[in-house]
């Protein structure tokens, strides 16, 4: 079914890779976007398209937290609870989400809107605590911002705009001065980091190496015996 309904997109994906098996991640994303999560049948479909052993594809799915093997909500909230985020309030954030949503980790709200999960480092530790809503990153999420965050996500779900269950439409968000969530423009030009300290000057010239003596015992070089 995947091949029948997405033949053009699958062929376009495969054409980007020298080896078909290199396309396993984008094809799994495509399957997940199609079915909502990855059933055993869906994983076997991907394996068949790529002519891979199904076991290899199951291993890939098991490795990544962004592949879902059972139904999830419209928004999967993955909260980083690794060390830097914990120092900056990840546990308090998770507690606030559980309280607001009335669920615990790995559960989905009754309206099917939110699934809550814990994950390890999302590689955005400088903006901790960090939360990933599907593939959208939201930085600096404090418990006080949970209500605004959930309202934003509900509103975006109501707009029915394309959302990245699998990251194909992922966006970044941060908090504006008025407490509203605003999208960060990823098209912003890359700005290299500025280092305030001057680079170290050139290393000093090495000391001249004394010429090796000829190995002869010179009388003038002998020291008196301390005894
Ligand atoms: S520890 Fe949370 S993003 Fe790295």
py3Dmol code that shows the C-alpha trace and the ligand (Angstrom):
import py3Dmol

protein = """\
ATOM      1  CA  UNK A   1       0.000   0.000   0.000  1.00  0.00           C
ATOM      2  CA  UNK A   2       2.827   2.380   0.825  1.00  0.00           C
ATOM      3  CA  UNK A   3       4.375   1.808  -2.549  1.00  0.00           C
ATOM      4  CA  UNK A   4       1.066   2.146  -4.371  1.00  0.00           C
ATOM      5  CA  UNK A   5       0.043   5.399  -2.688  1.00  0.00           C
ATOM      6  CA  UNK A   6       3.449   7.088  -2.533  1.00  0.00           C
ATOM      7  CA  UNK A   7       5.265   5.633  -5.507  1.00  0.00           C
ATOM      8  CA  UNK A   8       6.528   8.988  -6.846  1.00  0.00           C
ATOM      9  CA  UNK A   9       7.762  10.187  -3.474  1.00  0.00           C
ATOM     10  CA  UNK A  10       9.434   6.854  -2.745  1.00  0.00           C
ATOM     11  CA  UNK A  11      11.187   6.862  -6.099  1.00  0.00           C
ATOM     12  CA  UNK A  12      12.349  10.432  -5.482  1.00  0.00           C
ATOM     13  CA  UNK A  13      13.735   9.420  -2.081  1.00  0.00           C
ATOM     14  CA  UNK A  14      15.491   6.353  -3.456  1.00  0.00           C
ATOM     15  CA  UNK A  15      17.070   8.371  -6.265  1.00  0.00           C
ATOM     16  CA  UNK A  16      18.968  10.410  -3.680  1.00  0.00           C
ATOM     17  CA  UNK A  17      20.962   7.448  -2.407  1.00  0.00           C
ATOM     18  CA  UNK A  18      23.581   5.226  -3.924  1.00  0.00           C
ATOM     19  CA  UNK A  19      22.388   2.274  -1.875  1.00  0.00           C
ATOM     20  CA  UNK A  20      18.621   1.727  -1.358  1.00  0.00           C
ATOM     21  CA  UNK A  21      19.108   0.704   2.285  1.00  0.00           C
ATOM     22  CA  UNK A  22      20.448   4.209   3.005  1.00  0.00           C
ATOM     23  CA  UNK A  23      16.878   5.437   2.525  1.00  0.00           C
ATOM     24  CA  UNK A  24      15.576   3.479   5.507  1.00  0.00           C
ATOM     25  CA  UNK A  25      15.036   6.543   7.736  1.00  0.00           C
ATOM     26  CA  UNK A  26      13.114   8.691   5.218  1.00  0.00           C
ATOM     27  CA  UNK A  27      11.001   5.711   4.201  1.00  0.00           C
ATOM     28  CA  UNK A  28      10.158   4.950   7.819  1.00  0.00           C
ATOM     29  CA  UNK A  29       9.222   8.604   8.294  1.00  0.00           C
ATOM     30  CA  UNK A  30       7.002   8.383   5.260  1.00  0.00           C
ATOM     31  CA  UNK A  31       5.356   5.225   6.588  1.00  0.00           C
ATOM     32  CA  UNK A  32       4.842   6.834   9.981  1.00  0.00           C
ATOM     33  CA  UNK A  33       3.301   9.922   8.417  1.00  0.00           C
ATOM     34  CA  UNK A  34       1.016   7.679   6.386  1.00  0.00           C
ATOM     35  CA  UNK A  35      -0.176   5.370   9.149  1.00  0.00           C
ATOM     36  CA  UNK A  36       0.341   7.516  12.252  1.00  0.00           C
ATOM     37  CA  UNK A  37       2.693   4.950  13.761  1.00  0.00           C
ATOM     38  CA  UNK A  38       4.753   2.015  12.632  1.00  0.00           C
ATOM     39  CA  UNK A  39       2.894  -1.258  12.713  1.00  0.00           C
ATOM     40  CA  UNK A  40       4.754  -4.501  12.152  1.00  0.00           C
ATOM     41  CA  UNK A  41       3.195  -4.629   8.691  1.00  0.00           C
ATOM     42  CA  UNK A  42       4.397  -1.121   7.896  1.00  0.00           C
ATOM     43  CA  UNK A  43       7.937  -1.976   8.959  1.00  0.00           C
ATOM     44  CA  UNK A  44       7.864  -5.084   6.776  1.00  0.00           C
ATOM     45  CA  UNK A  45       6.589  -2.972   3.864  1.00  0.00           C
ATOM     46  CA  UNK A  46       9.573  -0.664   4.189  1.00  0.00           C
ATOM     47  CA  UNK A  47      11.918  -3.650   4.402  1.00  0.00           C
ATOM     48  CA  UNK A  48      10.418  -5.119   1.232  1.00  0.00           C
ATOM     49  CA  UNK A  49      10.757  -1.851  -0.696  1.00  0.00           C
ATOM     50  CA  UNK A  50      14.404  -1.581   0.320  1.00  0.00           C
ATOM     51  CA  UNK A  51      15.086  -5.285  -0.067  1.00  0.00           C
ATOM     52  CA  UNK A  52      16.395  -5.342   3.490  1.00  0.00           C
ATOM     53  CA  UNK A  53      15.988  -8.071   6.101  1.00  0.00           C
ATOM     54  CA  UNK A  54      12.975  -7.024   8.209  1.00  0.00           C
ATOM     55  CA  UNK A  55      15.062  -7.578  11.348  1.00  0.00           C
ATOM     56  CA  UNK A  56      17.411  -4.764  10.303  1.00  0.00           C
ATOM     57  CA  UNK A  57      14.496  -2.369   9.893  1.00  0.00           C
ATOM     58  CA  UNK A  58      12.992  -3.420  13.238  1.00  0.00           C
ATOM     59  CA  UNK A  59      16.353  -2.630  14.849  1.00  0.00           C
ATOM     60  CA  UNK A  60      16.367   0.865  13.348  1.00  0.00           C
ATOM     61  CA  UNK A  61      12.839   1.510  14.585  1.00  0.00           C
ATOM     62  CA  UNK A  62      13.750   0.265  18.048  1.00  0.00           C
ATOM     63  CA  UNK A  63      16.788   2.521  18.258  1.00  0.00           C
ATOM     64  CA  UNK A  64      15.174   5.901  17.586  1.00  0.00           C
ATOM     65  CA  UNK A  65      12.713   7.512  19.980  1.00  0.00           C
ATOM     66  CA  UNK A  66      11.055   9.360  17.097  1.00  0.00           C
ATOM     67  CA  UNK A  67       9.623   6.193  15.666  1.00  0.00           C
ATOM     68  CA  UNK A  68       6.377   5.185  17.345  1.00  0.00           C
ATOM     69  CA  UNK A  69       5.389   1.539  17.483  1.00  0.00           C
ATOM     70  CA  UNK A  70       1.927   2.148  18.881  1.00  0.00           C
ATOM     71  CA  UNK A  71      -0.711   4.843  18.403  1.00  0.00           C
ATOM     72  CA  UNK A  72       0.227   8.284  19.700  1.00  0.00           C
ATOM     73  CA  UNK A  73      -1.575  11.580  20.062  1.00  0.00           C
ATOM     74  CA  UNK A  74      -1.681  14.381  17.538  1.00  0.00           C
ATOM     75  CA  UNK A  75       1.243  15.859  19.424  1.00  0.00           C
ATOM     76  CA  UNK A  76       3.926  13.700  20.985  1.00  0.00           C
ATOM     77  CA  UNK A  77       5.503  15.735  23.761  1.00  0.00           C
ATOM     78  CA  UNK A  78       8.998  14.441  24.389  1.00  0.00           C
ATOM     79  CA  UNK A  79      10.586  16.128  27.371  1.00  0.00           C
ATOM     80  CA  UNK A  80      14.334  15.859  27.838  1.00  0.00           C
ATOM     81  CA  UNK A  81      15.128  14.665  31.344  1.00  0.00           C
ATOM     82  CA  UNK A  82      18.889  14.432  30.887  1.00  0.00           C
ATOM     83  CA  UNK A  83      21.238  16.107  33.343  1.00  0.00           C
ATOM     84  CA  UNK A  84      21.430  19.742  32.068  1.00  0.00           C
ATOM     85  CA  UNK A  85      17.662  19.917  31.555  1.00  0.00           C
ATOM     86  CA  UNK A  86      17.084  18.386  34.987  1.00  0.00           C
ATOM     87  CA  UNK A  87      19.277  21.030  36.593  1.00  0.00           C
ATOM     88  CA  UNK A  88      17.087  23.673  34.950  1.00  0.00           C
ATOM     89  CA  UNK A  89      13.707  22.216  35.862  1.00  0.00           C
ATOM     90  CA  UNK A  90      12.843  19.279  33.583  1.00  0.00           C
ATOM     91  CA  UNK A  91      11.261  17.323  36.431  1.00  0.00           C
ATOM     92  CA  UNK A  92       9.119  20.298  37.413  1.00  0.00           C
ATOM     93  CA  UNK A  93       8.132  20.677  33.768  1.00  0.00           C
ATOM     94  CA  UNK A  94       7.151  17.008  33.470  1.00  0.00           C
ATOM     95  CA  UNK A  95       5.153  17.257  36.700  1.00  0.00           C
ATOM     96  CA  UNK A  96       3.313  20.320  35.377  1.00  0.00           C
ATOM     97  CA  UNK A  97       2.512  18.568  32.085  1.00  0.00           C
ATOM     98  CA  UNK A  98       1.254  15.471  33.889  1.00  0.00           C
ATOM     99  CA  UNK A  99      -0.921  17.579  36.115  1.00  0.00           C
ATOM    100  CA  UNK A 100      -2.311  19.695  33.268  1.00  0.00           C
ATOM    101  CA  UNK A 101      -2.908  16.740  30.931  1.00  0.00           C
ATOM    102  CA  UNK A 102      -4.074  14.239  33.548  1.00  0.00           C
ATOM    103  CA  UNK A 103      -1.784  11.517  32.201  1.00  0.00           C
ATOM    104  CA  UNK A 104       1.550   9.965  33.060  1.00  0.00           C
ATOM    105  CA  UNK A 105       4.469   9.129  30.835  1.00  0.00           C
ATOM    106  CA  UNK A 106       3.667   6.990  27.774  1.00  0.00           C
ATOM    107  CA  UNK A 107      -0.032   7.776  28.028  1.00  0.00           C
ATOM    108  CA  UNK A 108      -2.204   9.730  25.604  1.00  0.00           C
ATOM    109  CA  UNK A 109      -4.911  12.162  26.628  1.00  0.00           C
ATOM    110  CA  UNK A 110      -8.503  11.018  26.199  1.00  0.00           C
ATOM    111  CA  UNK A 111      -9.073  13.438  23.316  1.00  0.00           C
ATOM    112  CA  UNK A 112      -6.102  11.952  21.456  1.00  0.00           C
ATOM    113  CA  UNK A 113      -4.301  15.279  21.408  1.00  0.00           C
ATOM    114  CA  UNK A 114      -1.166  14.695  23.504  1.00  0.00           C
ATOM    115  CA  UNK A 115       1.175  11.815  24.296  1.00  0.00           C
ATOM    116  CA  UNK A 116       3.792  12.429  26.964  1.00  0.00           C
ATOM    117  CA  UNK A 117       7.219  10.826  26.877  1.00  0.00           C
ATOM    118  CA  UNK A 118      10.597  11.234  28.525  1.00  0.00           C
ATOM    119  CA  UNK A 119      13.658  11.231  26.296  1.00  0.00           C
ATOM    120  CA  UNK A 120      17.351  11.772  26.732  1.00  0.00           C
ATOM    121  CA  UNK A 121      19.361  14.715  25.480  1.00  0.00           C
ATOM    122  CA  UNK A 122      17.774  16.529  22.548  1.00  0.00           C
ATOM    123  CA  UNK A 123      21.066  18.261  21.807  1.00  0.00           C
ATOM    124  CA  UNK A 124      19.777  21.723  22.681  1.00  0.00           C
ATOM    125  CA  UNK A 125      21.135  21.847  26.230  1.00  0.00           C
ATOM    126  CA  UNK A 126      21.892  25.575  25.995  1.00  0.00           C
ATOM    127  CA  UNK A 127      18.137  26.263  25.872  1.00  0.00           C
ATOM    128  CA  UNK A 128      17.084  23.880  28.654  1.00  0.00           C
ATOM    129  CA  UNK A 129      14.563  22.740  29.625  1.00  0.00           C
ATOM    130  CA  UNK A 130      13.766  21.578  26.116  1.00  0.00           C
ATOM    131  CA  UNK A 131      10.689  19.854  24.804  1.00  0.00           C
ATOM    132  CA  UNK A 132      10.011  18.389  21.399  1.00  0.00           C
ATOM    133  CA  UNK A 133       6.442  18.506  20.123  1.00  0.00           C
ATOM    134  CA  UNK A 134       6.533  15.968  17.301  1.00  0.00           C
ATOM    135  CA  UNK A 135       9.647  17.294  15.624  1.00  0.00           C
ATOM    136  CA  UNK A 136       9.238  20.941  16.593  1.00  0.00           C
ATOM    137  CA  UNK A 137      11.690  22.128  19.216  1.00  0.00           C
ATOM    138  CA  UNK A 138      10.436  24.406  21.981  1.00  0.00           C
ATOM    139  CA  UNK A 139      13.133  25.962  24.115  1.00  0.00           C
ATOM    140  CA  UNK A 140      13.180  27.301  27.689  1.00  0.00           C
ATOM    141  CA  UNK A 141       9.906  25.638  28.677  1.00  0.00           C
ATOM    142  CA  UNK A 142       9.188  26.360  32.313  1.00  0.00           C
ATOM    143  CA  UNK A 143       6.163  25.021  34.211  1.00  0.00           C
ATOM    144  CA  UNK A 144       4.641  28.512  34.064  1.00  0.00           C
ATOM    145  CA  UNK A 145       4.679  28.316  30.263  1.00  0.00           C
ATOM    146  CA  UNK A 146       2.898  24.969  30.014  1.00  0.00           C
ATOM    147  CA  UNK A 147      -0.586  26.478  29.598  1.00  0.00           C
ATOM    148  CA  UNK A 148       0.564  28.756  26.779  1.00  0.00           C
ATOM    149  CA  UNK A 149       2.401  25.888  25.138  1.00  0.00           C
ATOM    150  CA  UNK A 150      -0.588  23.546  25.190  1.00  0.00           C
ATOM    151  CA  UNK A 151      -2.893  26.297  23.928  1.00  0.00           C
ATOM    152  CA  UNK A 152      -0.503  26.969  21.057  1.00  0.00           C
ATOM    153  CA  UNK A 153      -0.356  23.292  20.111  1.00  0.00           C
ATOM    154  CA  UNK A 154      -4.131  22.888  20.290  1.00  0.00           C
ATOM    155  CA  UNK A 155      -4.581  25.947  18.085  1.00  0.00           C
ATOM    156  CA  UNK A 156      -2.122  24.629  15.533  1.00  0.00           C
ATOM    157  CA  UNK A 157      -3.847  21.255  15.509  1.00  0.00           C
ATOM    158  CA  UNK A 158      -7.167  23.037  14.912  1.00  0.00           C
ATOM    159  CA  UNK A 159      -5.663  24.894  11.965  1.00  0.00           C
ATOM    160  CA  UNK A 160      -4.992  21.446  10.505  1.00  0.00           C
ATOM    161  CA  UNK A 161      -1.800  22.778   9.076  1.00  0.00           C
ATOM    162  CA  UNK A 162       0.820  20.300   8.114  1.00  0.00           C
ATOM    163  CA  UNK A 163       2.541  19.054  11.204  1.00  0.00           C
ATOM    164  CA  UNK A 164       5.650  16.982  11.336  1.00  0.00           C
ATOM    165  CA  UNK A 165       4.684  13.672  12.871  1.00  0.00           C
ATOM    166  CA  UNK A 166       7.984  12.606  11.419  1.00  0.00           C
ATOM    167  CA  UNK A 167       9.923  15.795  11.148  1.00  0.00           C
ATOM    168  CA  UNK A 168       9.352  16.583   7.529  1.00  0.00           C
ATOM    169  CA  UNK A 169       7.767  19.894   8.481  1.00  0.00           C
ATOM    170  CA  UNK A 170       9.599  20.570  11.729  1.00  0.00           C
ATOM    171  CA  UNK A 171       9.911  24.074  13.141  1.00  0.00           C
ATOM    172  CA  UNK A 172      11.611  25.766  16.104  1.00  0.00           C
ATOM    173  CA  UNK A 173       9.843  27.878  18.728  1.00  0.00           C
ATOM    174  CA  UNK A 174      10.878  30.220  21.483  1.00  0.00           C
ATOM    175  CA  UNK A 175       9.113  32.570  23.902  1.00  0.00           C
ATOM    176  CA  UNK A 176       8.540  36.200  23.019  1.00  0.00           C
ATOM    177  CA  UNK A 177       8.763  38.975  25.618  1.00  0.00           C
ATOM    178  CA  UNK A 178       4.953  38.907  26.019  1.00  0.00           C
ATOM    179  CA  UNK A 179       4.985  35.200  26.919  1.00  0.00           C
ATOM    180  CA  UNK A 180       3.646  34.045  23.553  1.00  0.00           C
ATOM    181  CA  UNK A 181       5.258  31.239  21.618  1.00  0.00           C
ATOM    182  CA  UNK A 182       6.853  32.438  18.398  1.00  0.00           C
ATOM    183  CA  UNK A 183       8.361  30.488  15.552  1.00  0.00           C
ATOM    184  CA  UNK A 184      12.055  30.931  14.909  1.00  0.00           C
ATOM    185  CA  UNK A 185      12.864  31.517  11.293  1.00  0.00           C
ATOM    186  CA  UNK A 186      15.215  28.734  10.295  1.00  0.00           C
ATOM    187  CA  UNK A 187      16.073  30.634   7.143  1.00  0.00           C
ATOM    188  CA  UNK A 188      18.072  33.113   9.233  1.00  0.00           C
ATOM    189  CA  UNK A 189      21.646  33.203   7.988  1.00  0.00           C
ATOM    190  CA  UNK A 190      24.121  31.265  10.004  1.00  0.00           C
ATOM    191  CA  UNK A 191      26.131  33.524  12.274  1.00  0.00           C
ATOM    192  CA  UNK A 192      29.476  32.118  13.335  1.00  0.00           C
ATOM    193  CA  UNK A 193      30.148  32.270  17.017  1.00  0.00           C
ATOM    194  CA  UNK A 194      32.236  35.235  18.182  1.00  0.00           C
ATOM    195  CA  UNK A 195      35.111  34.503  20.528  1.00  0.00           C
ATOM    196  CA  UNK A 196      35.990  37.490  22.738  1.00  0.00           C
ATOM    197  CA  UNK A 197      39.481  36.327  23.625  1.00  0.00           C
ATOM    198  CA  UNK A 198      42.307  36.866  21.173  1.00  0.00           C
ATOM    199  CA  UNK A 199      43.900  33.718  19.885  1.00  0.00           C
ATOM    200  CA  UNK A 200      47.223  32.863  21.576  1.00  0.00           C
ATOM    201  CA  UNK A 201      50.340  34.372  19.999  1.00  0.00           C
ATOM    202  CA  UNK A 202      52.822  32.279  18.112  1.00  0.00           C
ATOM    203  CA  UNK A 203      54.668  29.753  20.290  1.00  0.00           C
ATOM    204  CA  UNK A 204      58.186  30.783  21.441  1.00  0.00           C
ATOM    205  CA  UNK A 205      61.160  29.727  19.398  1.00  0.00           C
ATOM    206  CA  UNK A 206      62.565  26.425  20.658  1.00  0.00           C
ATOM    207  CA  UNK A 207      65.792  26.573  22.703  1.00  0.00           C
ATOM    208  CA  UNK A 208      68.816  25.763  20.564  1.00  0.00           C
ATOM    209  CA  UNK A 209      69.806  22.189  21.065  1.00  0.00           C
ATOM    210  CA  UNK A 210      73.409  21.932  22.361  1.00  0.00           C
ATOM    211  CA  UNK A 211      75.684  20.262  19.975  1.00  0.00           C
ATOM    212  CA  UNK A 212      76.255  16.678  20.863  1.00  0.00           C
ATOM    213  CA  UNK A 213      79.788  16.133  22.166  1.00  0.00           C
ATOM    214  CA  UNK A 214      82.058  13.790  20.397  1.00  0.00           C
ATOM    215  CA  UNK A 215      81.819  11.281  23.176  1.00  0.00           C
ATOM    216  CA  UNK A 216      85.445  11.817  24.293  1.00  0.00           C
ATOM    217  CA  UNK A 217      86.217  12.101  27.975  1.00  0.00           C
ATOM    218  CA  UNK A 218      87.645  15.642  28.341  1.00  0.00           C
ATOM    219  CA  UNK A 219      89.698  16.366  31.417  1.00  0.00           C
ATOM    220  CA  UNK A 220      88.321  19.887  31.664  1.00  0.00           C
ATOM    221  CA  UNK A 221      84.766  18.511  31.901  1.00  0.00           C
ATOM    222  CA  UNK A 222      85.439  16.247  34.853  1.00  0.00           C
ATOM    223  CA  UNK A 223      83.945  17.218  38.184  1.00  0.00           C
ATOM    224  CA  UNK A 224      85.691  16.593  41.453  1.00  0.00           C
ATOM    225  CA  UNK A 225      84.514  13.641  43.449  1.00  0.00           C
ATOM    226  CA  UNK A 226      82.179  14.682  46.311  1.00  0.00           C
ATOM    227  CA  UNK A 227      83.919  12.155  48.568  1.00  0.00           C
TER     228      UNK A 227
END
"""
ligand_1 = """\
4
LIG
S 20.212 17.746 28.429
Fe 18.310 18.401 27.684
S 18.758 18.960 25.654
Fe 20.604 18.202 26.367
"""
view = py3Dmol.view(width=600, height=400)
view.addModel(protein, "pdb")
view.setStyle({"model": 0}, {"cartoon": {"style": "trace"}})
view.addModel(ligand_1, "xyz")
view.setStyle({"model": 1}, {"stick": {}})
view.zoomTo()
view.show()
